[in-house]
Every structure is written in C-alpha cells, then in structure tokens.
Amino acid sequence: MSEKIYIVGAGMTRFGKHLDESVKTLTRQSVAAALNDAGVQSQAIQAAWFSNTRQQMLEGQNTIRGQIALRAAGIEGIPIINVENACASGATAVHQAMTAIRAQMVDLALVVGTEKMVYPDRPERVAAAFAGGTDVHDRQSVLDYIVSIGGTPPGPDRSLFMDLYAAQARVHMHRFGTEVEDLARLAANTHCHGHHNSKAQYRTPFTVTQVLADKPIVFPFTRAMCAPVSDGSAALIICNEKMARQLGKARAVELNTVALLSTLSRDKNDYENHIGRRAAIQAYNDAGVNPADIDLVEVHDATAFSTLQQIENLQLCAAGTVGAQLRKGDFAIGGRTPVNPSGGLLAKGHPVGATGIAQLYELVTQLRGEAGRRQVADARLAVAENGGGFLGVEEGVTAVTVLNK
C-alpha cells in the first residue's frame, strides 16, 4: 500500500436527457476532456476500465461494450476491462485500476463510466433494468422485507427502489424521530448546491417548502427528493507517482484508498454492521484518517433519505441528529462538512455507470480549488460513498473512496 496513486486527469459531460447522444458519443466527450486535462495523448494509456450497467438491456449491446465505446474515442489495442457492479460500477472500476497500478502492471490508466438511460420509447426496459439490481429469482424476499419494516408493496408505476428507500425512511422516522421536513431540508440543500454546477441535470434551487410541495412519489418522498433517470459520462486518468512526476504534480490529487465491500447477512436492525458503515470504517483505517478530518463528501443520494443514511454511515454525526446538524448549516457549503456540493444524484443526475466516477470528478475539482461558486474553502481531504443494488436488508455493494490534496 506504499505506492502512491494519483488522479491526473478528469473529464465529465453534462448529465441530463441527451436524446441525440449515444454511449459512443458521450464516452468520446468525457475521455477527450480527461486526456486534455491530464495533458496526455490517447496512445499513452496502457489499460482502461469501462463502467456501464444498462446498455445490454436497453440496446442489446453486451460482452464488449467498453471495446466498442472506447474505440470510438480513439482508445484501442490495450487491455480494456468491462465493469458492471450495480450503482457502484464506477467506484469499482477505479478500485480495479488502482489495484493494477499498485501491482505494477500499469503506470497510466483510464477509467470511464458511461450510461445512456433516457429512451422515451422503452420505459418497460428501463424499469426492468433497475429491478435487475435485486435477486430476480427471489423477488418476493424484497417485497416481504418492504412489508416487514412497515412499507407497502410497490406500485406498478414506481421503481422498486423508491419503495425500498421510502420504507427504510419511515423506519428511521419512527426509531429516531426524523421528520419529513428533515428530508426536505436535505433535498433543498442538495438542489441549491446543484444550482451552481453547470454539468448538473437540474439547476433549480429549492426551498424546503417547495420540496414538500413537489409531486408526491411515495411517502415520505416528493419528486425533488428522488434522483432522476439520466444520460452522461465521466472519466479519470490515474497513474503511479513516477508518472505523476513526469506529467507534473501541481494539479494531481492522491487516490488514497477505495474500500469495496459486498452485503453481509445481518439482522435488519443491526445498523452498526450496515455495509456503508463497514466500508467507511475500512476506508478510514486504510487511509489513516477519521471523520473529523474530512472536509467534504459526495454520497450516493438516490433519495434524500439516502443522503441522511450515508451521513450517518460515514460517521459525520450520530444517528438521529442529521436534522439538527443540517439546521445549523453543517452540511451546506460553508458549513462543517459540506455534503454533495456537486448537487448529488438529486440535482446532478444519476447515469448509473458514470455516477461513481462523476463523484470523484467533483472531489478532484474541489481539491484543486477549481469548483467556482460551489468551492469548499481549504479542501484537503474528501470522501465519496458509492453503492447500489439490494440484497438481504441493504445494498449489494458499496465503495468508500478517500482522496487527498
């Protein structure tokens, strides 16, 4: 673990509904931006990892998705590894590239995540793609879990995951006294951050009242509390210290560690062993840091409740105190530990395979001091949490990444 790894290039498209774009064109844009940012040519890349989760189901393109998309971006002839690991596919690709560099198999690597999800003529396929993030041979266990914690079986016009998150939110409200207004305040905080991100899908600031008045989805969520379906791509250039010195380290950001875990069979009330908490503890131990050291975080906020849950898992505050801390301004830009200065998934968007890499794009931008109106002052240590799927009583996979200036 002594070999230092650096992110020397970062690129990202705007997230949103790109009806005229494809996986190929989106990939080409983010890769070109990352290469330009690093100051390297495509021929310098020694290996690439490509994160994508939906193209197989929505377009029928499978097995060599990365080879096809990256060929259109001028990357070919090198090892290209396709990565699919639910919503944590992007972070998993980073983990794999980092491991290869530490093993001295690669000096300079490309990691790219791309997702094309907006197909107005294929809503059933999009819904089926999300449902595939659970055990399709035992879907009843998911429905039983939702009911067991006080939820209701999913409606035909909603994502299964929205009902899962809503049921978990209601449990938290009952156990810790969390209020709907706390979730609305989290969403408003995130949307106000996204207002300053030119690459975000939605840039409309919300007040708490406006969040509460938005279209109801499933109690306690309104539309403004739920991440949208999105298209987009993000890419990183990652290298060892020797290569970073050759390229010039002035804007390089250290990729300290990525803790990648899968679900653990546990009691549904055993929050101490939640996958997000376990991943955070492992990442902190690996990096030699503690929650009080962290300057900002990006969390996987598929819903406003997810924001709350991951703030607790990252141990930024005690369970049940997020609302009070939020009212003090702790998680806003200018506060103690800003959460999702990018606008998170709620505002920035959630093109699944690109999401984890886009989180790191934001943190790299912040640690370089280049985030403009959403800049976190004096940012030196940043953390991202990226998780997805559902198995048993929690996410199927979660990664927590630590970056240093």
N, C-alpha and C positions, 0 to 999 in steps of 0.2 A: 504493500500500500504506500511505499515511499515515493514511487514515481508520481510526479505531479502531472495532472491533466488540465488542459486549458481549452476554453471556447474562444476561438479567434475570429469567428465569423458568424453572423446571424442575419437571417432574412425571413420575411413574412409577407404574405399577401394580405389585403384587406379581407376580413371574414364577412360573409353575408350570403345572399342568394344570387349566385352567379350563373344565370341560366345559359349564358353564351360561352361559359368556360368548361373545360374538361379536366380530368385528373392530369393529363399531359400538360396542358397549358398552365394550370395552377402550379404544378411541380416546377416547370421551367422558370416561372417567375420567382419563386422563393429560392431556388438553387442559384439562379443568377445573382440575386441580391446577396446571398450568403457568401458566394465566391468573391464578389466585388468588395464586400465588407472585409473579408479576410485578406484581400489583395493577392489571391492565387488564381491560377488557371484550372480548368476542369481536369487537365491532364495530370495535375499534381495529386489528385485524390487517389488514395490507394485502396480504399474499400468504402462501401456505402450500405447504410441500413435504411430500408423504406418501410414506413408505418402506414398501414391502411386497413380498414375493417369492413368497408361497405361495398367496394367495387364488385366483389364477387357476387353478392346477392342482387345488387341493383343493376349491374351491367352484364353479368356473366363473365367478367374478366377475372381469371384466377391464376394460380400457380406461379406466374412470372410478372406480377403486377409491377414490381419495382424495376425490373429489367426494361419493361416497356416504357414506363413513365420516365425513367432516368435517361434512356436512350434519346428520347425527345428533348432532354435537357443537356445533351452533349456528354453524358456520363455512360461509358460502356467499356467492356473488356476487362473490368476489375471484378473482384468479389462483390456481389450485390445480394444482401440478405433481406428477405421479406419478413416483416414482423407484424403479428396480429395478437394482441393481448388485451382485448376489450378497450375501455376508455383510457387505459394506461399503456396503450401501444407505443405512444411517443416516448414516454419515460423509459419504457422497456428497451426501445431502440437505442436510446442514449446509454443505458446501462450496458448493453451489449458492446457498443462501440468503445466505451471506456474500458471494459474488460479486455478487449482485443489490444488496445493501446498499452495497457498495463502489462499484458503478456508479451509485449514487444513484437507482436505480429504485424502491427500497423503503426505508422508515425502520424499520418494525416488522414482523417476520416470525415465522411459526410453522413449526417443523419437528417432525414427529411420525412415529414408526415404530411399526407395529403388526403383530403376527403371531399368527394362530390356527393352530396346527400339530397339536394333540392331537385326533385323530379316531380313536377305537378301531376304528371300522368301515372305515377307509380306509388301512391300513398300506402297501398297494402304492403308493398315490398319494404318500404321504409319502416313501417310498424313491425313487420316480421323480423327485420334486421335487429331492431332493439330487443325484441322478445328473445332472440337467439343468444342474448347475454346471460341467460339463465339455463338451467338443466332442462332441455326440451323433452327429455324422457321422464321427467318428474315435475312437470309444471304445477301439479296440484300442491306440491310441498310449498311452493312460493305463495300460492293462494291461501293455503292453510296458515302460513306464517302471518300474512297480512291480517287475516281474521283474528288470529290468536293474540295480536297486540292491539286489537280494537279497531282495525280498519274494515273496509267493505270490499268485496270482490271488484276488480277493475271494470270500468265501463267499456263498452265496445269502441268508443271514440277517444280513448285516452291511452297514453303509454303506460305499460305495466309498471315502469319505474316511477312514474309520478305517484301512483297509488302506494308503492312501497315507501317512498320518501314521506308521503303525507301521513301514512300510518305511524312511521317512526317519529315524525314530528309531534304527533298527538301524544305518543308515549312520553316524549320529553316534556311536553307541556304539562302532562299530568304529574310526572315524577319530580320535576324541578321548578315548576311554576312559570315556565316560559310562556310568553304571551304572543298572540298573533302580531301585535304591534312590534315585538322584538324582531320577528321575521321580516316584517315590512321595513323596519329601520335598516336591517342588514341589506335588503334588496335596494333600498334607496341609496344607501352608502355606495354600493357597488355601481349602480347606474350613474351616479354623479361622477365617479371615477372614470367610467367609460365615456362620459361626455368629452373628456379631454384626449381620447385615444382615436386618432384618425383611421386606425385599422379595425376599429370595432364595428360590429354589425349594427348595433343600436347606440346612438349617441344622444339620446334624450334624457336629461336629468329628471328624476322623480322625487317628489316629496313623499313622506310616509303616508299621507292622506291619499295621494294619487296611486300609490302602490296598492293600498287597501281597496280603492275604488275600481281597480282594473278588473278585467273579465275574470270571473271565478273559474278555476280549473278543477280542483278537488280540495276540500277543506284540509288545512288552513291556507292553501296556496291560491294566489291570483296569478294571472299570466306574467306579470312583472317579476314574480318570484321564481320563474321557471326558465331554464335555458332553452333557446330556440334551436331549430334544425338549421345547419349552416354548411356552406362550402368554404374551403380555404386550404392553405398550405403554409408550412413553416419549416425552416432548415437551419442547421447549425454545422459549422466546421470545427472539428475537435482534434486536438493534437497533443503530443508529448511536449515536455519542457524544451528539449533541444530544438524542435521545430518552431515552438513559440518564440524562442530567442532569435531564430533566423528571420521570422516574419515580423518581429518587433512586438514586445510585450506591453506596450503602452496602454492598449485598449483590451488586452486579453483578460479574461475572467477565469478564475480557477474553478474547475468542476471538482469539488471536494469529494463527494460521495453520492451514490444512489443506493438507497436501501429498498430492495424489491422483495415483496412477500406475497404469499397466497393465503387464502382463507384458512381459518383454524376452526375446527369443530368446537363450539363452546356454547354455554348457556346464553340465551338471548339477553339476560340481564347482567352478564359479566362484561361490563364496559371497560374494565381495566385491560382486558385482552382483545379489545377491538383491533382489527387489522391496521387501522390508521394510527392508533396509539402505539402498537408494536413497531410499525415501520418508523415512526417518528423517533422512538427511543433508540432503535438500532442506528438510524442516521446520525442522531446526536452523539451517540457513543463513538461511532466510526470517525466523525468529524472532530470530536473533542470539543463540542460546544454545548450550551444549554439554552433553553427557551428565552432566558433573559438577554442573551447575546444577540438575538435575531432582530434585524432592522425592518424587514418586510417579508411578506409571504404571498404566494399565489396558491389558492386552494381550488379543488375541483368542485365548484359550486353548481352542480346540475340543478339544484334548487337553493332557495335561501336557507332552508334547514341544513343542507349540506355544508354551507358556509359555517353555520353555528357548530355543527358536529365536528368539523375538521379544526376549527379554532380550539375546541376542547381537546381533540386528539393530539394536536401539536403542543398542548400544554401552555397555551398563551394566557389561559385563565382557568379558574376552577369551574367544574360543571355547574351549570345553573346561573353563572354570573355574566354571561356574554351580554345580555341585555343592558345590565348596569354599566359594564365597561364601554359598550357601544355609545350609550348616552353621554359618557364622559369624553367621547371622541377618540378613544384609544385605538380603534381600528380604521380610522379615516386617515387620509394623507394629512400629515402634520401632527398625527397622534403618536402614541407609544409604539405600536406595531401595525402599520398600515396593512390591510388585507385586500388583495386583488386590486392594486392600483391600475391594472390594465382594464378594469371593467369586468374581469372574470368571465365565466361562461355566460352569465346572465346577460351582460351587455356586449361583450366582445364576440360571443358566439361559441359554438361547440361542434366544429367539424372533427369528429371523434379521433381519427388517426393523427390529426395535426395538433390536438389540444395540448398534450403534454409538452411538445416541443415549443409551442407558442408561449406557454407559461415561462419557459426558460429564456425565450426571446425577450420577454418583458423584463425578467430579472437581470439579464445581461445589460439591457438598455438602462435599467435603473442603476446598476453597479458602475456603469460607465459614466453616469451623470448626464445622460442624453435623453431623458424622458420628458423634457419640456414642462408643461403646466402640471403634469402629474408626477413630477420628480419628488422622490422621497429624499429629504436632506441627509447628507452624510451617510448614505447607504454603503455598508461594507460587507454585511452578511445577509444572505437571502435564502429562503427555503420555499420549495414547491411541493405540493401534495397532489398526486395524480392517481386516481383509482377508478375501477369500473367493474361491470358485471355484478352478478349477485349469486351467492351460493351459501346455503345454510341460513345464517342470520346476518350476513354482512357482504361487503364487496368481495368479488372473487380474486381481485388482485389490487394491490396498492404500492405505489412507489413514492418515497420521500427523498428529495434531492437537495443537497446543500451546495451553494455557490459562495465563493469568497472574492472580494475585490483584490 
